[in-house]
């Protein structure tokens, strides 16, 4: 988890934020520092006792003003403007351990970091493409052919080498036929998996019709194993979401389900850990 946090002036200098009580503002900054890389804060009661400032009244105020959200069991807090405040490099980002809480919040329309969002990993160097002797990798050595005994363009290959080339061509043709057959079978499997995957989302919500092309682009990027996982997960997510009783308009669409690799979390039906906090009303 990152050790440094940021706060956007757009958020903390807004009229809505400055109108909050001082204790609520202070609590917001503390939550911003202790949240995980997805903006989720755990053990809220313990943190309130440890900090010695703020109360559940401050939580209710921030919830009413839309600065934080609370999971259905009342145990976890989510900072709603997290992506405005923090944009981590992809190689420094660690997905939250509270997968079910993230799914619940996503189903309510809140956005989280995806695998394609964030500052690119690594910084290109000025020496890329330069060989150890100081020349470019693309620059051919003038005496390269002579140094390694490789004929230059004016020399002809030996008869034995010509025969080897003919054999390689024949072998290549045979392998090409096998590869083409395997490719056709693989394409058929991929098509059927996508139909299965997309149908489950379409049955969940008609809004997915508009995402079909984008979904297909992401689906074909997956490995064969991941496509099978995605097809299986789409059915699990379909059944799970209907059981939550939430409005389907808040369900994750077929495109983001792949983009955020959510299909890996729905290989089995998630456990129902819902609860109720009478003081918070959730």
Secondary structure, DSSP 8 states (H G I E B T S, - for coil): --S-----HHHHTSHHHHTS-HHHHHHHHHHHHHS-TTSEE--HHHHHHHH----HHHHHHHHHTTSEEE-TTSS-EEETTHHHH---BGGG----S-HHHHHHHHHTT-----TT-SB-SS---TTTTB-TTSSBTTS--TTHHHHTT---TTS---HHHHHHHHHHHHHHHHHHHHHHHHHHHHHHHHHHHHHHHHHHHHHH-GGGGGGHHHHHHHHTTS-HHHHHHHHHHHHHHHHHHHHHT--GGGS--HHHHHHTTGGGGGSS---------TTTT-
